[in-house]
């Protein structure tokens, strides 16, 4: 039997004030860790780990940074400087979806905030994928 893969498109629903604050904290810590690791010229995962380990991020974000920064520092992109506000990246091991069809908002996505705290964010599916 052939394997079929389909991508589910979800859009996060506007979070409440508490969750917005926690998302800002994650974004800010991620940006600081990214800037510090890039400024240190971390061209290996081990070097990036030595820098990002100090930041209050989930292991999923730290592991993503350990893979991404060496690419920026010469392995793929050889960037001279960081441009823009980079989106927070997570490894896919931490992704969890929860489907509650009885609720007005059926889908929830787990966003890792830091090691012992995760945010369950409501999300809506693409209407074309409803079924």
N, C-alpha and C positions, 0 to 999 in steps of 0.2 A: 504494500500500500504506500502511495506517495505521501510525503509529509507536506502539509500546507501551513504556511505562516501568514498571519494577517496582523497588521499594525492597528491597534486601537488608538484613536485620537481622542485625548481628553484635554479639556481646558479647565484650569483651576478656577473655582468660583471665588469671588472677592472675599478674602479672609476677614475675620473680625480683627479688632485692634490688637489684641494679645498676639494672635498668630502673625499679623503684619510685623509687629515688633520683633518677634522671634526670627522671622525670615530676614529682616534687616540685620539682625545680629549675625546670622549665618553668612549673609552676603558680605558684611563688613569684615568679619574674621577671615573669610575666604580671600577677599581682595588683599588684606594685609599679608596673609601667608604667601599668596602668589607673588606679590611685590617683593617680599623679603627673599624668597627662594630664587626669584629671577635676578634680583640685585646681587645675590651671592654667587650667581653663575652656576647653579646646580645642574650639571650635565649628566648626572646619574640619579637613579632612584634613591640610592643610599644617601647621597648628598642632600637631595630634596627632603628626605625623611628627617635628617638631622635638623632641618629648619622648621618644617611644618608640624613636627611633633609637639611643639610648644603652644600651638594655637588651639583655641576652644572650638574644635570642629569634630564632626563625626569621623569615624575611621573611613567611611565611604568617601567623604570629601578629601581627607588626607591622602588616601590611596589614589584618588583621581589626580590630585596635584602631583604626587610622586611620579606618575606616568606622563603628565602633561608638561611640567616644567622642563625636564630634560629635552623634550621635543622643541620647546621654545628656545632653549639655550644652545642649540647647535645640532641636535640629532636629526631634526626634520626641517625646522623653520629658520634656524639661525637668526633669530630676531635681535635687533640692536636695542630696541626699547619696547615697552608694552604700550599698546594703543588701546583706547576705549576702556570700558568697564566690562571685563570678562564675565560671562555668566558662570554661576556656580555649577561645578561638575561633580557628579557622584559616580562611583562605580555602580554597575547594575546589580551587584549582589544584594544590595540593601532595599531594592525596590519591592514594595508590597502594594497590592491593590485589594480593596475590599468592596464587594458588590452587595448592596442592600436594596433589592428591587422594591421593597415595601416602602422605602423612604422617598420623600419628594426629590432629594438629591441622591441618586443611586450609587454613585461611585465615590470612593475615598482613596487618596494616594498618600502613602507614608513618606514624609520628607524628613530625613535624618537631620536633627538640629545639632546635637552633639552626642557623645557616647551613650548617655543614659536618658536621653529625652528626644522623642520624635513627635512631629506634628502630623496629625491626620487631617489632610486638606480635602474639602469637598471638591468634586470635579464633575463636569458634565461631558457626556460623550458627544461626539460629532452626530448630529441628527440623522445623517445618512447611514450611520452605523448602528442606529438604535436597536435594531433586532439582533 
